[in-house]
């Protein structure tokens, strides 16, 4: 039916073309105007389908650029190999440079595998096929560039689906035998039809939308309220870490990764800063060599550097099936893990760390410039009455804290790229200068996040000890919230300490990937166990601030856990056949592509919602922990003189600042007090552990503070010193 429809469309296309050449006009009278328009639309559709059919039929080809040995002491190897088969005219174009140590008459046994299943097996006699170059074959280094037309009885066996499925997982094992039926050579040819899910449009689209989300988060940090900022921060960080984790998982040195899986992960190479700009790569090679390193030239060498796109792991101590075994020669380089990912995107092995470090520092500078630009924008917003004067004054007075808070937010985004590349540099030592940069970046990253986590957790524990609620200080003190808020705002108040746990898990994963590149099976299993345990913990605790963020993060980490499980099967730890890995590879692609689409729509949805004030108030409503009671993040300004005056000598503190947490003190406590009065004056008496609250000139001592250890009293105030 479909075939007849296409033929009919082709007929319409030719008919209308003849009418056009004869200058035959269409009927345009008023009575039949609608019918004429429908005919035009039908013909437009016909043109499109006929053109697509023509393009698809003219693009039936199979190519192979890798010829690798599959037996020890194979008498045939390749310096270069480029073969292309055109399914339209059955022509075989080949340009090969071989190293041949065979002489005499030979025949070939060919086995073709698709997705782990043997789909064809054929015995070829080169003399019967009239291949003069191979009948007989002579010892030497032949360089052959020719076109050969294959018989239709061979080519008709190729299914049409082989020409159109992206990243087809097919290869041929060619065993050459002499007249005594003795194997003298064995080579593998990996096929491709030129179609791939790795696409520049996908890379740019995901990078641009995610980048918009990052800059949007910075903008909300400066100008928006706490609830909106916390919700968007949690979603954007989770999306960025998902892209980084997908690429991190693909860097494992497992046995064979299906091409559909490894091709999809290459779309997120930007998330680790591995951006293959040609001029930057030249600078990196020069820098490595100028600082005492020895840069590799795998991408520019004249010999063939064959990339095993399945990430093959060669272990001499393990016996494997012949079909899964590849042997390295002087003209063949086997890349796996991190090297495989870098090679496929066009980055030299010695430039991996340098490229990532440069990208991290470059985007950090851009973020810093954007924050300074927002400070200037606030002046114009104030003049246009789009920004409240109180908020403008807050931005001007606390700009240093805002800038430091933004840099800390950027460090959380760059945690995975920096740590994995630093550990990679520790293992490979590309140059002394690059090693020094790696150490400094590692100390900057780990030191900043560790110190910041320690400081805000200390204040949270202090707040819980003195006021029976951790949010009193970490949300009530503007200095702490601005500096360290990106580490805990995305979690519920009672799980404010969850940030260091998340970074510890990410650090463990980067250590596993970087330091266990030679142990693919152990690497895959440890990473899966780590992801599975953390996923179970997330299901039990659900630490994120609201239901939306918990659902999004559970979906993301569920997919991440499945990705780790897939690579366990890719490593063949359980002795599974490759057909199982191929099935997991397609599930990997379908699941991750669907999630990527969902996350991109989520970011665009956030942008649309933020443009509608009423909708944003509904979507980003106040969290159940009532954190906005402690600090109105941007809409109101609280007098901070209470924090600056410190303890008086007589042991009392007086302030006229309105302390919001008193109104919602102990939100989740059944014994909490509900105060519905206007507070005009508060006196804290630390010596008697009581608070005196004045309302309209009347004083009442009725709220008792928990016992304060004598050694800790001097640490409570001023908060800005903590």
N, C-alpha and C positions, 0 to 999 in steps of 0.2 A: 504493500500500500504506500509506504513511504517512498519507495523507488519510483512508483508510477506518478506520485505527486511531484517529485523532483523533475521527472521527464516532462510532465505537463508544464511546470514552471519554465523549463528550458525552452519549450515550444513557444510559450507566451513571450519570453524574452526575445527570441529570434523574430517572431512575428511583429512585435512592436518596433524592433530595430529596423526592419524592412519598411514599416510604415513611416518611420522617422526619415529614412533615406529618400522615400518617395514624397516627403513633405505632406503626408496625409494628416490633416488636422483632426483633432478630437471634436466631438459635438459639444457645443457650449451654450445651447439655447436654454432659456429659463425653465422650460417645462421638464427637461431631463437633466437639470443641473446636479441634483443629488446623485443620480445614477452614475454620471460621468465622474464625480469625485470618488465614488467607491471603486470604480474601475482604475483610477489613477493609483489609489492606495494599494489595490491588489497587484498592480504591475510593479510598484515600488518594492513590495514584499517579494515578488517573483525575482526581480533583479538581485535583491540581497541574497536570497537563498541560492540562486544560481551561481552568484559570485562566490559564496562560501563553499558551495560544492566544488567549484572549479579550483579554489585555493586548496581545499582539503585533498582533492585527488592529485594535485600537482606536488604535494608535500609528503609523498609516501617514500620515506627513506629510512635507512638504518646506518648508523655510523659506529666505528670502533677506533679508538685512538690509544688503546692499551693492549699490549701483547706481553704477557708475563709468564715465566716458566712455572710449570706445575709438577716437575720432577727434578730430582737431583741430577746434576751433570747433564742437563738437557743440551743437545748438540745444536740447537737453534735458539738464539736470543735476538732481540731487536734493539738497534740504536734509535730508530724512529719508526713509527707505525701509524698510518692514516689510511683507513679503508672506509669507503662509502658505497652503499648499495641503494640504487634507485628502483623502487618497486613499480614505477610506471613503464619503464622500458627494459627492466631486468639487467641493467648495466651495473657492473662492479668496478668502481674506480679505486685504485690502490696506489699508494706511494709509500714504499717501505725501504728501510735500510737495515738489512739483516746481517747477523754474524752466523755463518753456516759452516758446520764441521761434518756434514753428511755428504756422501758421494755415492751415486748409483740411483737405482730405481726404488721409489718408495710409494706407499699408499697411505691413506689417512682414514682413521676412525673418528668420526665427529659425533659428539654428544651435546645436545642443546638442552639447557635447563632454563625454566621460567618460574620464578618465585619458589625455587627449591624443588620443583618437580621436573623430572626428565620428560620432555615433550617430543623429542625426536632423536633418532640415532641412525647414522648413515655411514656407509663405507664408500670412499671415493678413490677412484683410480685416475691419477692425473693424466695418464696416457690416453685413456678412453675419453677424457674431457678435452683432450687436445691442448693441454697447457704445456707449451713447449719449454717454458722456463723451469718447469718442475719434472720434466720427463726427457732425459734423466736430470737429476740435480747434481751440481758440482760444488766442491768445497770452495769457500771464499767469502767475500763480503758483498753480496749482490745488492745493488740499488735499483729497484724496479719501480717504474712509474708507467702505468698502462691502464687500459680499459678492457674489460672482459665481459662478454654477454653470456649470462648463464642460461642453461636450458629451462624452459617453462615447467618441466616436470619436477624440478627442484624448487623453484621460486613460488609455485602455486601452493605449496604446503605452508607458506608463511601466512598466518591469520591476519586479517586486516586490523584487528585490534592492536597488533604489535606496533603499528605505525602511529597510533594516536594516544595511547595511554601514557601520561607523563611519568618520567623517571622509571621507565620500564626496567624491571629486575630480571635481566636475561643475560646469559653468557654461554659460550661454546667452549668445550674442552676438545682440543685437537691433538690426537695421539698419532704420531708419525711412526710407521713401521717399515722395515726393510723387507726384502724378499723372503727372509726367514721368519717373518712375523714377530720380530723382536722390536720392542719399543726403543727408538733412538732419540725421540724428542717428545715433549709434551708442552703445549702452550695453552693459555687461556685468553679468550677474547671477550671483553665486556662490551655489550651493545647499548646504544642509545638511539632514540628516534628524534633527538633534538628538542623535545618538549619537556619542560620541567616546571615544578611548582615553585622553584626559586625564581622570583621575578623582581626586577628592579622597582616596579610600581608598588608591590606589596611592601618592600623594604622602606621606600620613601613614605608611603601612606602610614604605616605603623609608627615610623620614627617621628613624622610631623605631628600626628595626632597625640602621641605620647608626650612629645615636647611641649605642645600646647597645654596639655594637662599639668606638666611640671611648672610652667610659667604661670598658669592659672592658680596653682597652689601657692606660689610665692606672692602673687597679687592678693589673694584672699588673706594670707598671713598678715599683710600690711593694712588692708582696708576693710576686711569683712569681720563678721562676728565669730565667736568661738565655735558654735555648733556647726556652721557651714564649713569653716576651715577644718575642723576635726574630721568631718565626714569625707570631704574631698581628699584630705591628706591620706586617710586610710585607704581609700580606693586607688588613688594614683600610685602610692608606694607599693601596693599589692600588685598592680598591673606591671609596673617597671620590674619588680623583683620576679614576677612570673616570666617575663621575656628573658631576663638574665638567667634564671634557673633552667629554662628550656635549653638554652645554649650551653650552660654549664653541664647539664646531663649529657648532651651530645658530645662533649669533650672526653668522655670516658674511652679508655683504650680496650674496647671489647672486641670480640672475634669478628663479627660482621654486622654492620648496620645496614638495613635495607635502604636503597637509594631514595625512596620516597620520604623516609624519615629524616635522613641527613640533609636532603634538599630543602625540606621545610624549615629546619632549624637554621639554615643559612640566612633566612630572611631576617633574623634577629641578631645578626652579627654586630650591628650598630650598638646594641645594648651593652656590650662590653668594650665599646670604644675602638673596635678593630675595623677601622674604615680604610679601605684600600685606595687611597689617593696616590696616583703614580708619582707626583713630584715629592710628596711626603715620604714615600718609600725610598726614593733616591737620597733624600736628606738623612733618613734613618740609617741607611747603609753607610753613608759617609760618616755619620756620627759614631757608629759602632767601630768602624775601622780607625777613625781618628783618635778614639779613646782606648786603643789597645785591644780591640776585639777582632774577631775573624768572621766577617759577615758571610753568610751562605749566598750562593747564586743559583739556587735551584730553579728559579723562574726565568733566568736569563741564560742558563747554561746551554751549550750546544747538544749535549747528550740528553737522552730522554729521561725525564724524571716522572715516572709513572705513578700516579696517585691511585692507591687502592681505595676507591670511593666508598667501600664498605668498612673501612677502618680495620684492616686485617691485622691481627696480632700474631707475631711469629714467635713461638716458644719452642726451642729445640728439645726441651725435656719432655714435651707432651706429644704423644702420637695422635695424629688426626687422620680423618678420611682423606683420600686423595683429592676429592672434589673441593675440600675446604683448605687445601694446602697451597701456599704460594711461596716460591723461593726467591730470595734476593740475589741479584747479580750485580756486576760492576756497572751495568747500564740501567739498572732498575732500582729505584728508591721506594721503599715502603713507608708511607706516612700513616700514623694512627693517632687517635686522640686529639690533643690540642694542635699538633702539627698538621693533621689532616684538615681540620677546620680552617686554619690559617692559609694553607696552601690553596684550598679550593676558592678562597676569596681573593687570592693574589697577594699574600703577605709572606715575606721570607721568614724562616724559622727564627733567625736572630733578631728580627724586627718586631716580633709579637709584643713583647713587653714594652718596648720603646713606643710603638704606635698607640697602645692602650694608655700609657702614662701621658703622652702628649694630648690625647683626646680628653682625658680626665681633667688635666690642668686647663686646657683651652675652654671647655664648657664651664668650668668653674669660674673663669674670668668673665665669661658671658653672663653668668648668673649674677655675679657681683655688679657688673655694669647695669644690669636690669634693675637691681635693687636701688642703685643710685638714681637711675632714671625715674623710678617710681617716686622717689623723694621729690624730684622736680615736678612730676605730674601732680603731686598732692597740692602744690602751690596753685596750679591752674584749676584744680578741682575745688579748692577753697574759694577762689575768685568767682567761679561759676556756681557757687552754692550747692555743689554736688557732694561736698564733704563737710562734716560738722567741725566747727572750730576746735572743739575739745579733742576730737580724733587727730586733727592736724597738729595740734600742739603736742599730743602724745607721740606722733611720729617724729617730730622735730627733736623732742627732748630725749627720746629713747632710741634714736637711730642706731647708735652703736650696738645696743642689745638686739635690735631688729636685724642688723647686718650679721652679727654673730649667729643669731638663730637661723638665718637663711643659709649660712655656710654649713651649719650643723645639719640642716635638712639635706643639703647637697651631699654631704659626707655619707648620710644614710643611703642615698641613691647609689653612690659610687662604692659602697662597701664590697659588694661581690666582685666587680671588675678589678678593683685595686688589689684585694687580697689574693685572688687567683693568679693575677699577673705577677705580683710580688713573689709568691711561692714558686711560680714558674721560673722567674729569674734566679731565685736561690738555687734551683736545681741545675740551671744551664749556664749561668755566668757568662752572658754575652760579652760584657766588657766591664772593667772595674768602675768606670763612671756610672754606668747604668745600674750596677749593683748598689752603688752608694745612693742613687736616687730612689731605688726600690726600698732600701732600708729607711730612708727619711720619710717616704710616703707611708710605709707601714707603721712607723712610729706615730706619724701625724694621725692616721686613720684610727688605729687602735687606742692611742692615747686620748684623742679628743672624745671619742665615743665612750671610753671607759670612765674618764674623769667626769664627763657630763652625766653619765648614768649614775655614778656614785653620788654626785652632788644632789641630783633631784630625788634619788631614793632616800638619801639621808634626810632631806627636808620632808619627804613624805612620811617617813617613820617618826620624825620629830612631831609632825602635825598629828599623826595618829596617837602618839603618846600623850600629847598635851590637850588635844581637842577631840579625841576619839574619832577622828575622821581625817584621812590622808589628804583630801582635797582642799582643806582649809588653807594650807600654805602654798602648795604647788599650783593652785589655781587662783588663790587670793593675792599672791605676790606677783606684781607685774614683771619684775625683773626675772624671776624664776620661770614664769610662764613664757616670756618672750625668748629667753635664752635656750631653754631645754624643752619647750613644749612639743617640738616635733618628735621627741622620743616617747612621749606617753599620751599625747592628746588622742591618738587613734584607739586607745584602749579604754575600757571602763575604769572608773576611779579605783575600784577595789583591786583591779589588776594593773595598777600603774607601773608595777615592777616588771611587766612582761617584756618590755623592750630589750633588756640585756639577754633574756632567754632566746629571743628571736635572733639576735646577732650571734649568739653562741652557736646556734644551729647552723646558721649560714657559714660561720667560720669553720666548723667541723666539715661541712660539705666541700668547701674550697680546699681544705687540707687533703681530704680524701682524693679529690680529682687531681690535684697538683702533684702530690707525692707518691701516688700509686699508679703512675702511668704504665709501669711495666707489669702490673698485676691486674689485668682487666677483670677477671672473675671476682677476685676479692674486692676490688674497687666497686663493681656494680652491686654486689651483695651488701656491702657496708652502707652505700648510699641509699639503697632501698630500705634497709632497716631504719636508718636515721629519718627518712621521710615518713615512713609508716608510723613510727613512734610519735613523731611530732603531729601527724595528722590525727591520730587517736587522741592526743592531748587537746588539740584544738576542738575536736568534737565534744569532748567532755566539759571543757572550761568555757569555750566560746568567749574569748577575752575582749573582742572588739566592741566598740561603743554602742552599736545598735544592731538591730536585726539585719538591715540591708548589708552592712559591712561584714557581719558574721557569715551570711549566706554567700556573698561574693568570695570571701576568703576561703570558705570551706570548699566551694566549687573549684577554685584555683588550686588549692593544695591537694584536692582529690585527683585532679588531672596530673599534677606534679608527681604524686605518688605512683600513679599508673605509668607515667613516663619512666620512672626509676625501675618499676617492675618489668617494663618492656626491655630495658637494657640488660636486665638479668637474663632474659631469654636470648637477647642478642649475643651475650657472652657465652652461650651454650653451657652454662653452669650445670644444668640438669641433664645434659646429654641429648637435648632435643634436636631434631632435624631442622635444617634451615627453612623448610616450608612453614614451620611454626613461627619462626622469626619474621618471615615475610608477611604472614597474616597480622602479627602484632605491629609490623611497620605500617600497614594501611590503617589499622585502628588508631595508631599513634597520630597519623596525619589527619584523619577525619576528626578525631576528638580535639586536637590542638587547633586546627583551623576553625572549627566551630566556636571554640572558646575565644580565640583571637577576634573573630567577628563580633562576638558578644561583648568583649571588653572594649573594642573600638566604638561600638554603638553606645556603650555605657558612658564613655568619655564625652561623646557628642551629645548624649542626653543630658549630662551634667551642664554642658555649656548652654544648652537650650533652657534648662530649668533656671539657671542663674540669671538669664535675661528676663525672666518673669518673676518679679519680687514676691507675688502672692504664692506662686508655685514653690519657690525656694523655701518659704517659711513652712510650707506643709511637708515637703520632702525632707528638708534638713531641720526637722523639729527638734526640740530640746530632748537630750538624752535622759534616760530614766535616772541617772545618777545626779541630775540637777546641777551639773557643773557650772552652768551659767549664773547660778546664784552667788558663786564665789568671785566671779570676774566677768563683767560684761565686756567682752573682747571687742572693743572698738566703738560700741554705741554709747557707752558712758565712761566717765573717767572717775576713778576713786583717788581721793587725796592720799598720797603716799607718805605724808609726814609722820604717820604712826610708825612706819618702819624706820624712818631716818632719825627720830629723836632718841631711840634706844631706851635702856633702863635708866630710871632716875635713881639717885642715891638712896631715896627713902623706900625704894622697892615698888613704886607705883608708876603706872603709865596712864596718861590721860590723852584722849584724842576726840576730835569731833567728827572723825570719818565714819561713814555708815558702813558697818561690817555686815555684808550680806550673808555670810554663812550662819550668823546667829539666827536669822529668820528661818533657815531650813536645817538647823542643827540636828544631826542624827536622822537623816532622811529615812534610812532603812532600819531605824531602831524603834522598836515598839514602845520603848519608854521615853521617847523623845518629847521635848517641850514644843508646843505650838505657840509662838509669840506673834501676836497680831496687833502690835502697838508701834507707834513712831518713836524710834530711839533717838534721843538727842545727846546723850552723854554716857560714856562707858568708862569705868575705873577698874583696872585690873590690880588686885592686891595679891602678889605672889606669895607674901609671907603667910597669908591665911588661906590661900588657894580659893579665893572668892572673887566674883565679879559684881560690881555695883552698877546697875543700869538705871539711868535717870530718864524720866519721861515727864515733860512739862514742868520741870522743877522739882519733881518728887523722886526720891531715891528709894530703891528697894534692893536688898541683898538676898537674892534667892537662887542664883545659879552657882553651883560649886564646881570648880575645875578638878580634874584628877590630880593626884599627888605628883609634884614635880621634883625629880631628884635634884639634890643640891648641886651636884656637879654639872647638871645640864641646864640650869637656869640661865647662866650667862651665854649659852649658845642660842637661846630662843630669839632674842632681839639684839641688834637689828637684823631683819631677814636679808637685807641686801648684802650682807657680808657673807652669807652662806653660799 
